[in-house]
Structure formats: structure tokens, C-alpha cells
């Protein structure tokens, strides 16, 4: 089996099992905690102890089947399946400073456009100077001051080149 099929099969099995156990929303959240713990390796034991019984049983199955190396991919696939099945849209917002009001406004706008539920991740990046960058699934809007300044600089450089050519 290839590395793409194994996570997908296990993720589908986890989704069905989680729904059967009425723990799909909790396992969705636990999957992210596990992904974070597996990537950092610190606090893994504490993370596993805090998991629901269905998630611990699932991890036992993965270990028993010697598929531990696929666990992060399985969990990411599960979260993707869960989002699709529950109409959850992923969105990322980067701002120059903390801006919870912007998250609320964007969430409201997205709901008015027909999005059911939005899973926002936010990040602060002072290099943006001002404005924001928002990405909704695979669409991106860059309304940052730093990006606008780069565009202005690019236009000025192009104008200078044209004037040198013509003058």
C-alpha cells in the first residue's frame, strides 16, 4: 500500500468509528492536539492520557497494525473528512496586530455568503505594517500595507525603466 492510501483508509475508518461512538467532534479536536504533540514530541504522554476512550482505542489499533508512522497523516485526513462532512471551511487570517473584531466581521461576511461554519486560524505578523491577509481554503486576499508598498515600488521601477528606454 502506498503512503497516500493508508492514511485515507484509516481516516475513513476513524470517521465511521467516531460517529458510531458519538465522539466525532471531540476526536476532531483531539486529532489536532495529537498532531501538535507528535510533531513536537514533548508532552505526548500527557496528550494521550487526556484523549477520549474511542481515540485511545483507535491509536491502539494503529500501533497494533504497525502504522504509527502514518498517524499524523491519518489524523490530518480525518480532520479534512470531518470538515467536509460538517461543512466547516478553513480560513487563515494574518494581521499586523491582534484584531478579534476583524475575525468577527469576516466570519459574519462569510456566513452571509453561505458558509456554514468557519474554522479561523489567526497569526500576528508585524511585518505587514497594517491591513491583513486572509486565505479561505485555496483563495487568498492580500490587503496588507507591505504588499501594497511592494506593488508601488514595482510600478515605480517599471516606470523608471520605461522612461530610460524612451528618454
N, C-alpha and C positions, 0 to 999 in steps of 0.2 A: 504494500500500500504506500502511496506517496504521502508526503507531509501535508498536502492540502486536503486529502480525503479524510485522514484520521481526525484532525480537529473538527471538521464538519460533521462527521458521523457521531462523534462523542458529544458535540454541542447539541445536535438534534436530540440525542438520547437524553441529555441533561434537561433540555427544554421540556420534553414529554414527561420525564420523571418529576421535574419541579412543579409542573402543572398538576400532575396526579397527586402530589403531596401538598398542593395549595401553598407552595412556597416560592413560586416563580419570581415574584417581585423582590423578596428577600435575597434569593440566590443571585438575582441580577446585581444587587448592591454588593453582596459578598464576593462575587466574581471580580469586581474592580479591586476590592481590598486584597484579594489573593494575588491578582496580577501585580499590584504595587509591591506586596510582600515578596513575591517570587523574584521580582526584578531587583529588589534591594537586599534580599537575603537576611536583613535584620528584622526581628520581630515575627518571623514566620511561625514559630511555635505558638505565640500568643494569638496570632491571627487565626490559626487553625482551631485553637481552643474556643474562640468566640463564634465559630461557624454553627449554622443550624445542623441538625441531625441529617437531613437529606443531603446537604453539601458534604458533610464528613463521609457519608456512605458513598457518595459519588467519587470523592477523592480516593477512598479505599479501593474502589473498582479500578480507577485509573492506575493506581500503584500496582494492584494485583495483576493487571494486564500489561505491566511494564511500559506504560505510555506517559510517564511523568514528564519527559522532555517536551511533550506536546501540550502540557497543561495550560501554559499561558495562551497558546493559540486556541485551545478548546474553549477557554473562558472568554476570550475576545469574540470568538464565533458565537458563543451562547449569548453574549450581550448584544451582538448585532442581530441575531434572530429575535431576541426578546424585544428590542426596539422596533423592529419591523412589524412584529405581530401586535404590538401595543401602540402603534402609531406615534412613536417617540422620534423626534427629529433632533439630531445633534447639531449644536451650534457652539462656536468659539468666539469670544469677544476679547480683544486686546485694546486696552486704553492706556493713556499716558498716566492717569491717576485712578484711584478707586472711583467707581461710578455706578453704584447699585441702581440709581434711577434709570440709567440708560438700559440696563438689563431688563428692568420692568417695562420700559417703553417698547423695546424691541420685542419682548415676549408678547405684549399686547398687540403690536402690529402683526406679528406672525400669526397669532390666533385669529385676528381679523382676516388674514389671508387663507385661513383654513387649516393651519397646523393645529393638531390636537394638543400635543404635549411637547415641550421643548426642554432638552437637556443641555443647559448652558454651562460651558467651562469658561472661566474668566482668567485673565492674566493682565498684570500691570507691566508696561514697558515704557519707562520714561523717555526712551529714545524716539518715541513717536511725537514728542513735543506737545501735541494736542490732537484732538479728534479721536478716531478709533478705526480698528479693522474688525470686521465681522465676517465670519465664514459660516454658512449654513449648508451642511452636508458638503457638496463639492463646489458651491458657488461662493465667491469671495468679493467683498466690497471694501476697498481701502480708502477711507476718508480721513487719513492721518495727515497732520501738518508736514511731517517729514517726507511723506510720499509726494505731497503737493510741491514742496520745495525742490525735490529731485526732478519733478516734471518741469518746473520753471527753469531750473538750471539746464536741463537737456534742451529745452526750446531756445534758450539764450545761446547755448553753444552752437546749435544748428543755424540760428540766425547769423551769428558771427562768421561761421564757415561760408554761408551763402554770400554774405557781404564781401568777404575777402575774395571769393571767386568772381563776383560781379564787379568788384571795385578795383 
